[in-house]
Amino acid sequence: MPLIVYSDGRKGSATTFIPTAAFGMAAKLEHKEVKDVRPYDGPEMWTKTSEVLSERLAANPKIGVETRYLTQAHYSMLTEKKMPHARFEDCSELVEELRMVKDEEELRLIERACRITDKVVASVGESFLRPGLTELDVAGEIIRSAIGHGAEGESFHPQVFSGRRGYLLNISSSSTKKLQKGEVVMLDFGVNVEGYRTDTTRCFVLGKATKKQKEIADVALKITQDAVDVIRPGAKASDVHIRALKDFKELGFEGYCRHYTGHGIGLSTWERPLLREFDHTELKENMTLAVEQGIYLPKFGVRFEENLIVTKNGVRSLFKYPCELVEV
């Protein structure tokens, strides 16, 4: 469903939303911030879109399109068949850059989502985890708890890894793998509040943690925290990951790094910048980031993930729940 924003560079901007006829009434009643709602009826939304664009724009308009969110078929329909006279430019990069720095309202919603995330971690991690439950049982409880504490739902389907499955990284929560006493359990999930999202990973052990489990948790936490300490306005996204790689080597775990050290977060769970060695985006005040690293061994894995706001002098953590291996 297209969303069109008009701007002449002088008089501000205006927005038109083009939903299907079935969603037209809901769009008008539930999204009063959008004054111009033009539902379309029939199979072809681009006919209505081209009509609206032609009505509002000059004879030879310049139109920016987020091509990353259009199929090739839709893009061709609009540019070649409906408006061949117009000049289209890909503005995906520009829009993503604008989204990286959050305004006050966006920060308020993300902070609210993080407060709910803290409550979910506490209620599920401390009161629900027990031997005999499947990973999928726990994932379902995360979703119920998120909604119960005021979220619209989850950022992505919760990933629950127990024991040896913690070595496998991003896989689905199992409907057959049952939690067992002595296992490390990773909860990787986020919540959604009015479209804004969180992403956290917290680790628990069912019973008393072994010396090895504690040692690995300490290493994972140090790498994550050292990466956080790099973040400040003017630093580059790549600096964060490079610091993590340095820690892996110095702590005796060179070659154990299996993923990047984080990403932006907001309307999408995974936004720019990417905290990777090839992303040299300059970090700016009011960017919101998810920073994560872990150690994964054949018998268990440990990962910690923080959500942060970049401040004038560094960062402010948005989670209050302790970032540590918790015994339950």
Steps between C-alpha positions, in 0.01 A plus 500: 500500500679816381573795727576819307677801654506825301744784561599805298788582735334823620152435632564186698348170397168321463415131508254281313433140601355259242361190675273233358130573523470243779738703719378844396266564792749367755775719353285813526385430855817354652764717332370853529853637458463417129248751369474372144393134474409378150382136503516313172256237383584228253816304424741781406628738766745669264217646294380693804858585597581645157173698505587655835856577394388657173246712687751640748821527298627697203487379140848346517532406866801373687392214726704323764426132558618257767585228252619263774138456603352452152496189289640536150152439359349785703784737419467426129124546510535847653799629303447344158124459464332755727742795504759460223538879475618541861858489627539245778794487739583242764487673839537186714841610626376848591197370691710249692747773595215718628363210704829438679468808725182495708286795610355544850178310430688208349733484799201506735342200329827305488561566870148383580559184298825439692321532834253235387788282380654515848173379651477212253857389574428502873163324485600233247862450599457493875152349536429286195819316401504146635605151386246320284373799304584517131675797347179578313309502830733774618470693173122496536525631856726784382231610253224474763706692752587774250134561418405471868744775590369739235680425174316443171702184449849375431769660279570159348408147597689434826806280472558273799815287500581247771811292559683390185253689278659822626795415274282520189420872520189621317264207468135457589391413851448125508163340569673181616821607677425512873686710752719299736652572839848650476451638148564856387186648341526802270195720446535711184191712439356849481168678537308741276345820636317716244732373230826551693699196597754358741746213466665335799674180597522386862635172637388277785623171641256250649657440838855574611735627228820304445840665512526470120159658445594793723835547328344506153226738617765736640688498168183563296399782732843666488510493120151649484571769758834597346320543167241723668776713649623591150169664407481879499420770245774511238602136536432272204272198498798292391698606810255308720546170320875545468521542879305177546735315266796635699349363823434160344870478415636637828274281713607182323192453282629607159285340232197467730325815373207374294299815434525877493477707819163662451274722295268795509150447632172690467208444265683188386678257729812511282574847366811685395768549606643150518772463759731324260855560378383623159234749621678829567184697582575778749306452823286797603308612805152343529581197289359186662711185484482134597847378604556125530777245519536146629710189533361178354634160603380156387316441832357849561511861389484833682406834343409836649326783315443856612283773344650849525451865414808684379539810721725808481773328702444130433195281546207439731380145549126454457476173692500477878499122531849379597724396211639178652453124511207448737447179697136392530 
